[in-house]
Structure formats: C-alpha cells, structure tokens
Amino acid sequence: MTTISWQEFEQVDLRVGSIVTAEVFSEARRPAFILHVDFGADIGVLKSSAQVTDLYQPDELVGQQVIAVVNFPPKQIGPIQSQCLITGFPQADGSVVLIQPERPVANGLKLA
C-alpha cells in the first residue's frame, strides 16, 4: 500500500450531493447512468457517468445522496463530459455499491 501525506489527502475534495436526475447512458461502452448531482449553492449541479447499473435503477437513485470527488478535471466520456467522480465499492462480481452518508446531510458538505 502506498502512503500519502495529510496534505495530499486534503487536496481531494470529497463532497456530498443529492442525485436530481438519473438516466440510462445509452451511448456508453459499458452499462452506465448519467447522473446530475446537486452539491449545493457553492458548487451547483454536476454531471457524472456512473457504472452502477447492476444494483440500481434510475428512478430509485433520484433523491439519494452520494459522495463524489468534485475537483478532478472534467473527463470526456463518449458524448458527455463527466464533471465529478461518484464513489463506490466494486464487488467481486463487478457490481458497485455507492458510498452514501448513513443519514441525510446538507448538500455540499466536505468529507472531513
């Protein structure tokens, strides 16, 4: 395992946000959803491609809170530009379990 300094960790901006829309990303090479996530007034709504189709459906994702890295540069994924990285735990079968707060918190709060 590679260690990093506290200063390096502080550079990763992990925030909580609420999914406001979720739709099938039909142009993706691997099954994915396009998520629009509200990170509060300071950051706003960001778009992400998320490969979480094994365990989730678009309609059940709306309203859910997730944790995402919001300070990566945008990444072009097919026809969309992903603006944040939604975090999750990949399972042995390839499915991904989203990282979520155990109770509702204000959108935009930074992981501490």
CORSUL-V130888 format. One record per helix or strand. SS is the DSSP state (H for helix, E for strand). FROM is the first residue (numbers start at 1). LEN is the number of residues. If there is no record, write none. Layout:
# CORSUL-V130888
ss=SS from=FROM len=LEN
ss=SS from=FROM len=LEN
This chain:
# CORSUL-V130888
ss=H from=6 len=5
ss=E from=14 len=11
ss=E from=33 len=6
ss=E from=45 len=6
ss=H from=58 len=4
ss=E from=65 len=5
ss=E from=75 len=3
ss=E from=80 len=3
ss=E from=85 len=2
ss=E from=88 len=3
ss=E from=96 len=3
ss=E from=110 len=1
